[in-house]
Amino acid sequence: MVTRRSSRTRERTRATIRTMRPDDLEMVVGLDARVFGKARPAYFERRLASFRAHDSNGHTLGLVAEDDGVVVGFVLGTLTSGEFGFEGVTVLMDSIAVAPNRQHRGIGHQLTRALIAESAALGARDMYTLVNWKAWDMLAFFDAAHFGLAQTVLLHQHIGATAEETS
């Protein structure tokens, strides 16, 4: 008997996870733009500038997933120690993306587990991230990765127009 897989179920990929390097910038910017629809080179330039490989005192953590030598995903996190009222060392997952043609193959979960392992080795005991309430695919991903609602509440106040809004 042959069973059909759902169109969303694909073969699992066992990607190689490694530390992000400064020369990954172009690939990371391009991958993020393909996944989220807008290039953010300045954001990633700032993040990679603060990233110091092999420096356990650095606050930025970055990992990439490679498959056949091609970067197919990445994750960035920030280690904090006492910021936002959190006790001890905490990691904030800032960005995660997997190439659209490689999604639903376990790569995002590999990246998440690797970030958790690296953060735990540096003393972190909790991880937080922000997700848009209407980003159902991301909410489902984080649910499957065993994230839950935090005991903190995100508050917001709009304080002015951006340059785009005023032009």
C-alpha atoms as a printed R data frame, in Angstrom:
    type eleno elety resid chain resno      x      y      z
1   ATOM     1    CA   MET     A     1  0.000  0.000  0.000
2   ATOM     2    CA   VAL     A     2  1.366  3.417 -0.970
3   ATOM     3    CA   THR     A     3  0.509  6.384  1.210
4   ATOM     4    CA   ARG     A     4  0.640  9.894 -0.100
5   ATOM     5    CA   ARG     A     5  2.344 12.602  1.838
6   ATOM     6    CA   SER     A     6  0.785 15.984  2.286
7   ATOM     7    CA   SER     A     7  2.137 18.623 -0.091
8   ATOM     8    CA   ARG     A     8  3.623 20.375  2.968
9   ATOM     9    CA   THR     A     9  5.528 17.253  4.069
10  ATOM    10    CA   ARG     A    10  8.870 16.839  2.393
11  ATOM    11    CA   GLU     A    11 11.917 14.691  2.935
12  ATOM    12    CA   ARG     A    12 13.949 15.780  5.931
13  ATOM    13    CA   THR     A    13 17.255 17.471  5.163
14  ATOM    14    CA   ARG     A    14 20.207 16.980  7.463
15  ATOM    15    CA   ALA     A    15 21.982 20.300  6.942
16  ATOM    16    CA   THR     A    16 25.416 21.144  8.270
17  ATOM    17    CA   ILE     A    17 25.164 23.820 10.955
18  ATOM    18    CA   ARG     A    18 28.160 26.107 11.402
19  ATOM    19    CA   THR     A    19 29.042 29.460 12.926
20  ATOM    20    CA   MET     A    20 28.117 32.434 10.775
21  ATOM    21    CA   ARG     A    21 31.058 34.261  9.217
22  ATOM    22    CA   PRO     A    22 31.329 37.857  7.959
23  ATOM    23    CA   ASP     A    23 31.571 36.552  4.378
24  ATOM    24    CA   ASP     A    24 28.058 35.062  4.792
25  ATOM    25    CA   LEU     A    25 26.538 38.571  4.770
26  ATOM    26    CA   GLU     A    26 25.457 38.623  1.114
27  ATOM    27    CA   MET     A    27 23.892 35.148  1.304
28  ATOM    28    CA   VAL     A    28 22.072 35.967  4.566
29  ATOM    29    CA   VAL     A    29 20.701 39.272  3.223
30  ATOM    30    CA   GLY     A    30 19.528 37.585  0.024
31  ATOM    31    CA   LEU     A    31 17.936 34.657  1.831
32  ATOM    32    CA   ASP     A    32 16.140 36.938  4.296
33  ATOM    33    CA   ALA     A    33 14.827 39.060  1.390
34  ATOM    34    CA   ARG     A    34 13.511 35.966 -0.426
35  ATOM    35    CA   VAL     A    35 11.726 34.726  2.692
36  ATOM    36    CA   PHE     A    36 10.342 38.024  4.013
37  ATOM    37    CA   GLY     A    37 10.064 40.096  0.821
38  ATOM    38    CA   LYS     A    38 12.326 43.012  1.724
39  ATOM    39    CA   ALA     A    39 16.108 43.360  1.822
40  ATOM    40    CA   ARG     A    40 17.546 44.547  5.129
41  ATOM    41    CA   PRO     A    41 21.283 44.864  4.438
42  ATOM    42    CA   ALA     A    42 21.911 47.570  7.068
43  ATOM    43    CA   TYR     A    43 20.341 45.417  9.802
44  ATOM    44    CA   PHE     A    44 22.507 42.407  8.955
45  ATOM    45    CA   GLU     A    45 25.645 44.538  8.499
46  ATOM    46    CA   ARG     A    46 25.154 45.884 12.047
47  ATOM    47    CA   ARG     A    47 24.486 42.403 13.411
48  ATOM    48    CA   LEU     A    48 27.507 40.828 11.744
49  ATOM    49    CA   ALA     A    49 29.714 43.761 12.775
50  ATOM    50    CA   SER     A    50 28.831 42.988 16.400
51  ATOM    51    CA   PHE     A    51 29.381 39.279 15.854
52  ATOM    52    CA   ARG     A    52 32.724 38.014 17.070
53  ATOM    53    CA   ALA     A    53 33.361 34.377 16.203
54  ATOM    54    CA   HIS     A    54 34.996 32.355 18.955
55  ATOM    55    CA   ASP     A    55 34.440 35.142 21.521
56  ATOM    56    CA   SER     A    56 32.253 33.838 24.324
57  ATOM    57    CA   ASN     A    57 31.837 37.403 25.614
58  ATOM    58    CA   GLY     A    58 30.197 38.527 22.377
59  ATOM    59    CA   HIS     A    59 26.487 39.198 22.579
60  ATOM    60    CA   THR     A    60 25.521 38.178 19.042
61  ATOM    61    CA   LEU     A    61 25.260 34.515 18.112
62  ATOM    62    CA   GLY     A    62 24.887 33.507 14.482
63  ATOM    63    CA   LEU     A    63 24.585 30.128 12.798
64  ATOM    64    CA   VAL     A    64 23.985 29.092  9.215
65  ATOM    65    CA   ALA     A    65 22.685 25.846  7.736
66  ATOM    66    CA   GLU     A    66 24.443 24.554  4.647
67  ATOM    67    CA   ASP     A    67 23.270 21.844  2.292
68  ATOM    68    CA   ASP     A    68 25.690 20.763 -0.432
69  ATOM    69    CA   GLY     A    69 27.843 23.805  0.384
70  ATOM    70    CA   VAL     A    70 24.977 26.285 -0.104
71  ATOM    71    CA   VAL     A    71 23.612 28.429  2.729
72  ATOM    72    CA   VAL     A    72 19.951 27.398  3.042
73  ATOM    73    CA   GLY     A    73 19.116 28.925  6.416
74  ATOM    74    CA   PHE     A    74 20.355 31.049  9.277
75  ATOM    75    CA   VAL     A    75 19.530 32.095 12.819
76  ATOM    76    CA   LEU     A    76 20.724 35.085 14.843
77  ATOM    77    CA   GLY     A    77 20.411 35.527 18.572
78  ATOM    78    CA   THR     A    78 21.470 37.977 21.253
79  ATOM    79    CA   LEU     A    79 22.704 36.958 24.674
80  ATOM    80    CA   THR     A    80 21.511 39.238 27.433
81  ATOM    81    CA   SER     A    81 22.350 39.353 31.103
82  ATOM    82    CA   GLY     A    82 19.801 41.195 33.201
83  ATOM    83    CA   GLU     A    83 18.309 43.243 30.353
84  ATOM    84    CA   PHE     A    84 14.529 43.740 30.337
85  ATOM    85    CA   GLY     A    85 14.408 42.549 33.946
86  ATOM    86    CA   PHE     A    86 15.306 38.946 33.072
87  ATOM    87    CA   GLU     A    87 17.408 37.180 35.658
88  ATOM    88    CA   GLY     A    88 20.634 35.580 34.548
89  ATOM    89    CA   VAL     A    89 21.710 34.968 30.981
90  ATOM    90    CA   THR     A    90 18.907 34.876 28.414
91  ATOM    91    CA   VAL     A    91 18.973 34.526 24.641
92  ATOM    92    CA   LEU     A    92 16.689 36.449 22.311
93  ATOM    93    CA   MET     A    93 16.209 34.815 18.909
94  ATOM    94    CA   ASP     A    94 16.302 37.832 16.615
95  ATOM    95    CA   SER     A    95 16.072 36.346 13.117
96  ATOM    96    CA   ILE     A    96 15.558 32.960 11.539
97  ATOM    97    CA   ALA     A    97 14.973 32.059  7.896
98  ATOM    98    CA   VAL     A    98 15.111 28.987  5.684
99  ATOM    99    CA   ALA     A    99 15.160 29.123  1.887
100 ATOM   100    CA   PRO     A   100 11.592 28.743  0.564
101 ATOM   101    CA   ASN     A   101 12.491 25.635 -1.449
102 ATOM   102    CA   ARG     A   102 14.010 24.020  1.687
103 ATOM   103    CA   GLN     A   103 11.246 24.766  4.187
104 ATOM   104    CA   HIS     A   104  9.310 21.995  5.958
105 ATOM   105    CA   ARG     A   105 12.388 19.743  5.956
106 ATOM   106    CA   GLY     A   106 13.548 20.257  9.548
107 ATOM   107    CA   ILE     A   107 16.263 22.828  8.842
108 ATOM   108    CA   GLY     A   108 14.625 25.528 10.979
109 ATOM   109    CA   HIS     A   109 14.386 23.073 13.862
110 ATOM   110    CA   GLN     A   110 18.062 22.116 13.422
111 ATOM   111    CA   LEU     A   111 19.002 25.803 13.586
112 ATOM   112    CA   THR     A   112 16.815 26.384 16.641
113 ATOM   113    CA   ARG     A   113 18.266 23.374 18.504
114 ATOM   114    CA   ALA     A   114 21.809 24.472 17.621
115 ATOM   115    CA   LEU     A   115 21.149 28.016 18.877
116 ATOM   116    CA   ILE     A   116 19.682 26.601 22.088
117 ATOM   117    CA   ALA     A   117 22.719 24.334 22.588
118 ATOM   118    CA   GLU     A   118 25.211 27.147 21.945
119 ATOM   119    CA   SER     A   119 23.291 29.530 24.210
120 ATOM   120    CA   ALA     A   120 23.053 26.951 26.999
121 ATOM   121    CA   ALA     A   121 26.809 26.357 26.769
122 ATOM   122    CA   LEU     A   122 27.259 30.109 27.344
123 ATOM   123    CA   GLY     A   123 25.009 30.046 30.420
124 ATOM   124    CA   ALA     A   124 21.581 30.908 29.012
125 ATOM   125    CA   ARG     A   125 18.609 29.154 30.568
126 ATOM   126    CA   ASP     A   126 15.731 30.791 28.680
127 ATOM   127    CA   MET     A   127 15.083 31.823 25.070
128 ATOM   128    CA   TYR     A   128 12.580 34.408 23.849
129 ATOM   129    CA   THR     A   129 11.499 35.620 20.420
130 ATOM   130    CA   LEU     A   130  8.829 37.877 18.933
131 ATOM   131    CA   VAL     A   131  6.369 36.749 16.273
132 ATOM   132    CA   ASN     A   132  3.702 38.759 14.508
133 ATOM   133    CA   TRP     A   133  0.328 37.541 15.754
134 ATOM   134    CA   LYS     A   134 -0.883 37.010 12.167
135 ATOM   135    CA   ALA     A   135  2.215 35.111 10.993
136 ATOM   136    CA   TRP     A   136  0.462 31.760 11.343
137 ATOM   137    CA   ASP     A   137  3.240 29.772  9.685
138 ATOM   138    CA   MET     A   138  5.826 31.183 12.097
139 ATOM   139    CA   LEU     A   139  3.540 30.617 15.082
140 ATOM   140    CA   ALA     A   140  3.075 26.995 13.989
141 ATOM   141    CA   PHE     A   141  6.849 26.601 13.578
142 ATOM   142    CA   PHE     A   142  7.567 27.923 17.075
143 ATOM   143    CA   ASP     A   143  4.782 25.803 18.550
144 ATOM   144    CA   ALA     A   144  6.350 22.708 16.961
145 ATOM   145    CA   ALA     A   145  9.722 23.835 18.363
146 ATOM   146    CA   HIS     A   146  8.183 23.766 21.891
147 ATOM   147    CA   PHE     A   147  7.958 27.514 22.431
148 ATOM   148    CA   GLY     A   148  5.041 28.791 24.477
149 ATOM   149    CA   LEU     A   149  3.630 32.082 25.638
150 ATOM   150    CA   ALA     A   150  6.007 33.993 27.888
151 ATOM   151    CA   GLN     A   151  5.101 35.497 31.230
152 ATOM   152    CA   THR     A   152  6.071 38.900 29.841
153 ATOM   153    CA   VAL     A   153  3.833 41.244 27.889
154 ATOM   154    CA   LEU     A   154  5.012 43.179 24.858
155 ATOM   155    CA   LEU     A   155  3.834 46.771 25.063
156 ATOM   156    CA   HIS     A   156  3.845 49.257 22.193
157 ATOM   157    CA   GLN     A   157  3.351 52.964 21.688
158 ATOM   158    CA   HIS     A   158  3.630 54.644 18.277
159 ATOM   159    CA   ILE     A   159  5.758 57.762 18.802
160 ATOM   160    CA   GLY     A   160  5.990 59.363 15.386
161 ATOM   161    CA   ALA     A   161  5.982 59.034 11.656
162 ATOM   162    CA   THR     A   162  8.798 57.318  9.829
163 ATOM   163    CA   ALA     A   163 10.473 58.916  6.833
164 ATOM   164    CA   GLU     A   164  8.393 56.638  4.570
165 ATOM   165    CA   GLU     A   165  5.138 57.798  6.198
166 ATOM   166    CA   THR     A   166  5.941 61.504  5.790
167 ATOM   167    CA   SER     A   167  6.910 61.380  2.105
